[in-house]
Amino acid sequence: MNTKKFLINEHSPPNKIWENRILNEETKRNLQATKDAVIVFDLHGKVIFLNESAIKYFPCPLSQTIGKPIGKLIPLNTIAQKRLFCKAMKYFFLASTGIPQQFHWVEEKGKHPIRAFNLIFNATVLNDEKVIITRFIDILQVKTFEWALWSLAKITNYGCINEVIDDITELASEVFRAEYAVVNLFDQETTHSISYFYQGKKEPNFTHALANTPCAQVRKEKKICHYNGNVRTKFPETQLFTDFNITSYLGGPLINSEDEVVGALVVMSARKFEVDSIYKTLFQLFIDRISLEIERLLAQRKLQFLASIPQQDPNPVIRIHSDGTFLYANQSGLEILHQWSMRNNKIPNELLKVCQRAQEQRKVIREEFTINHRIYLFTLVWIESFSQINIYAIDISELKWAQQKMRDLANFDTLTNVANREHFKRTFNHWLIDAKNNNEPLALLLIDLDNFKSVNDTFGHPIGDRLLKTVTRRISGCLRSSDFIARLGGDEFVVLLKIHQSYDIFKIAKKINQVLSSPFELGEYHIESSCSTGISFYPQDGVTTSELLKNADIAMYQAKKNGRNQFCLFSNVKHSSESKRRTIIKRSLKSADLATQLSINYQPQFDLQSKKIIGFEAFVRWYHPKEGLISPYEFIPLAEQTGAIYSIGYWVIQQALQDYQKTMQLVSDAKLSLNIALSQLNDHHFIEYLCENIHRFEVSNELIVLDLAEQISTIQYRHLDEHLQEIHKLGIQLSLDNYGSEHSSISRLLEVPINVVKIDQNFLHTLETQPRHRAFISGIIDLANKMELQVIQKGVESKSQNEVLKNLGCRYAQGFYYCPPLSLSQLKEFLTKYAILN
């Protein structure tokens, strides 16, 4: 990548002239209407246009920005910024090949994200100039939330309680970028700070009156209070806000175990700060954690106060002689010892060992013990003058459970509550080490739901989520206590098994296939599903996590190819050329060079009476540099599985509309038909992208036809109805493809707002010899004509078929008899001859 050229090329035409030459006013208005920052670049990285949302990211005036290379406009002061810039440029130049690109630009201070964007690069042509439209989506909030959870989970309770509270207060100050962060404790009329940070630095604590302050409001309402830019107006009597120039306040109640408000966590600033649901959730986590620490702090203070009168202390207090003999315990101490099964005035062995350490080391020892499902922190103090050990215990169960919840967020899938991908990797690595040391075999089962994507696209993500939860429960019910299950993402699950007998593995895999093939009743929805499972074994199929996972993936796709709802061993497919080819295709679908290998062929559609061209159907073609021509029937299903269908679909839309504008639009009123996947129809971004490109290439909506698969079920059409109606209202035409196949139903013509019916070509082969087939096609034509739908017969290959269709009243058709699918250059030549003949 030539970043040097990108950085130093500053020779530019006059700003406004250049901008207006490439972008017309309507395009600029559309870009200005976008809430995200949008910048239009030429292929050398010079700024052509930026909308209002993007201006704030540049220090220099707008007049000095247009025409300048982006590398001269943004600060690149650190090595990290320069590295990010180089990576962004890599994706920028990849986007110029035609495949949209995404890149996360995240700048950090320490581990704290301070600037984060999702950059989306799209290449397009405006007024015959190829440009890169770049969208900046601010993801700082998401990255900050992730960092804050990670930081909060790292703060342990082993240090001094005040230090723990300080760490959380400082973290709150950083997360909310607030100049002031305070933890207060309340008495009747006063608030006392116990942790106070100003601009990230610890400051001396202070006291002030509670009356007529927002803290009093927090105490009264017992909930989070937020005053954004107006706290001085709301509380004019609070002189503190004027003295410190504070305009915004966010405070939440610290609540003890008796449900009393004992204090507040407060962040304040001279600037406004918005607090949405994500930040409010994070603030509540800070409050809950500090409340637990305050509970510990108050308990510790009570402990110190009651040390001379231990019988009144509600927390356990125990005294042990140096020989291990029980000397004394208050009521709580006696209860805890009896729960611990103390007999004959001797303390339990676990505690006795810690007492011996305290005596030997002559220092305070802290140790955690679990007693009767509660967790206690024991503080053991050796008293030299009495040759005894004093033990003070505090119940820290809630604190430990809160910490465990934080760890669960990092290790477990939040939807299904089983291990996530990272936890799986760590666990499997440990299993592999143990298996190697003990010479034990292992098995890995990779489970993928069949047609889950169709369920998600049809019924929506809430139903898909419910299905995944039920699937998890069913898989877990098939496993032994020693087995391990994780969700890798989407509809993929992995199960790890220690092998005692290989028959056990096959029995479990078969049982999983059986339980997942049983119908799922999810409220009003009856969903039938199944799974395909790939199995790899350690050590014969691999010795690392990545090898075994990859080989199980190959076996799983072989199971799908074998007919789905079954399992397959990697040892049975590892020499299969088909699996290798599928792996190559999947890897190539993710390649940045994919756009250079794709092309589109166009097949004209004809009026059988006038012999005029009435439209063109676009067919995507992929010529792989090593595998040669790959059929759409082979790569489109894999593209849908890998998610590459979206980038391919976007590329086809842009390329086909560009070709149409330059070539096919010359044929009067000719329409352009595009084949659309179900997942694209259920994506609002697809509709937006389609409309943007239709407008960009100045094509009328009425000349675009979207071909829908007739095989989609009735219930799928019902769930897509909103999007189909939206497309229909835009004037874009809808076509029902391959009508007359085994899945066809007349009701489909009534359910979908279609304009065109394309008759499946399978009947054409017997059209001349089977009267019933002729009658069937004639019936479809008559019905469609009465419903004022255009009918196009696909796949016409002979003169005799053409004549029969004309006699049956079919007016429009396409097929090799008239013209095969042509490349763009072939189409131009064909249209030149067509124009001469007509």
Secondary structure as GFF3:
##gff-version 3
##sequence-region A 1 838
A	DSSP	alpha_helix	3	8	.	.	.	ID=ss1
A	DSSP	alpha_helix	15	22	.	.	.	ID=ss2
A	DSSP	alpha_helix	25	33	.	.	.	ID=ss3
A	DSSP	beta_strand	37	41	.	.	.	ID=ss4
A	DSSP	beta_strand	47	50	.	.	.	ID=ss5
A	DSSP	alpha_helix	52	55	.	.	.	ID=ss6
A	DSSP	three_ten_helix	62	64	.	.	.	ID=ss7
A	DSSP	three_ten_helix	70	72	.	.	.	ID=ss8
A	DSSP	alpha_helix	79	95	.	.	.	ID=ss9
A	DSSP	beta_strand	101	109	.	.	.	ID=ss10
A	DSSP	beta_strand	112	126	.	.	.	ID=ss11
A	DSSP	beta_strand	129	138	.	.	.	ID=ss12
A	DSSP	alpha_helix	140	154	.	.	.	ID=ss13
A	DSSP	alpha_helix	161	175	.	.	.	ID=ss14
A	DSSP	beta_strand	180	186	.	.	.	ID=ss15
A	DSSP	beta_strand	190	198	.	.	.	ID=ss16
A	DSSP	beta_strand	201	202	.	.	.	ID=ss17
A	DSSP	beta_strand	207	209	.	.	.	ID=ss18
A	DSSP	alpha_helix	214	221	.	.	.	ID=ss19
A	DSSP	beta_strand	225	227	.	.	.	ID=ss20
A	DSSP	alpha_helix	231	234	.	.	.	ID=ss21
A	DSSP	alpha_helix	239	243	.	.	.	ID=ss22
A	DSSP	beta_strand	248	255	.	.	.	ID=ss23
A	DSSP	beta_strand	261	269	.	.	.	ID=ss24
A	DSSP	alpha_helix	277	305	.	.	.	ID=ss25
A	DSSP	three_ten_helix	306	308	.	.	.	ID=ss26
A	DSSP	three_ten_helix	310	312	.	.	.	ID=ss27
A	DSSP	beta_strand	317	321	.	.	.	ID=ss28
A	DSSP	beta_strand	326	329	.	.	.	ID=ss29
A	DSSP	alpha_helix	331	339	.	.	.	ID=ss30
A	DSSP	alpha_helix	349	361	.	.	.	ID=ss31
A	DSSP	beta_strand	365	371	.	.	.	ID=ss32
A	DSSP	beta_strand	374	383	.	.	.	ID=ss33
A	DSSP	three_ten_helix	384	386	.	.	.	ID=ss34
A	DSSP	beta_strand	388	395	.	.	.	ID=ss35
A	DSSP	alpha_helix	397	411	.	.	.	ID=ss36
A	DSSP	alpha_helix	421	438	.	.	.	ID=ss37
A	DSSP	beta_strand	442	450	.	.	.	ID=ss38
A	DSSP	alpha_helix	452	459	.	.	.	ID=ss39
A	DSSP	alpha_helix	461	477	.	.	.	ID=ss40
A	DSSP	beta_strand	484	489	.	.	.	ID=ss41
A	DSSP	beta_strand	492	498	.	.	.	ID=ss42
A	DSSP	alpha_helix	502	517	.	.	.	ID=ss43
A	DSSP	beta_strand	520	522	.	.	.	ID=ss44
A	DSSP	beta_strand	525	527	.	.	.	ID=ss45
A	DSSP	beta_strand	530	538	.	.	.	ID=ss46
A	DSSP	alpha_helix	545	561	.	.	.	ID=ss47
A	DSSP	beta_strand	567	569	.	.	.	ID=ss48
A	DSSP	three_ten_helix	570	572	.	.	.	ID=ss49
A	DSSP	alpha_helix	577	589	.	.	.	ID=ss50
A	DSSP	alpha_helix	594	597	.	.	.	ID=ss51
A	DSSP	beta_strand	598	607	.	.	.	ID=ss52
A	DSSP	beta_strand	613	624	.	.	.	ID=ss53
A	DSSP	beta_strand	628	630	.	.	.	ID=ss54
A	DSSP	alpha_helix	632	642	.	.	.	ID=ss55
A	DSSP	alpha_helix	644	662	.	.	.	ID=ss56
A	DSSP	three_ten_helix	664	666	.	.	.	ID=ss57
A	DSSP	beta_strand	671	675	.	.	.	ID=ss58
A	DSSP	alpha_helix	678	681	.	.	.	ID=ss59
A	DSSP	alpha_helix	684	696	.	.	.	ID=ss60
A	DSSP	three_ten_helix	701	703	.	.	.	ID=ss61
A	DSSP	beta_strand	704	709	.	.	.	ID=ss62
A	DSSP	alpha_helix	714	719	.	.	.	ID=ss63
A	DSSP	alpha_helix	721	729	.	.	.	ID=ss64
A	DSSP	beta_strand	733	739	.	.	.	ID=ss65
A	DSSP	alpha_helix	746	751	.	.	.	ID=ss66
A	DSSP	beta_strand	756	759	.	.	.	ID=ss67
A	DSSP	three_ten_helix	761	766	.	.	.	ID=ss68
A	DSSP	alpha_helix	771	786	.	.	.	ID=ss69
A	DSSP	beta_strand	790	793	.	.	.	ID=ss70
A	DSSP	alpha_helix	799	807	.	.	.	ID=ss71
A	DSSP	beta_strand	812	813	.	.	.	ID=ss72
A	DSSP	alpha_helix	824	837	.	.	.	ID=ss73
###
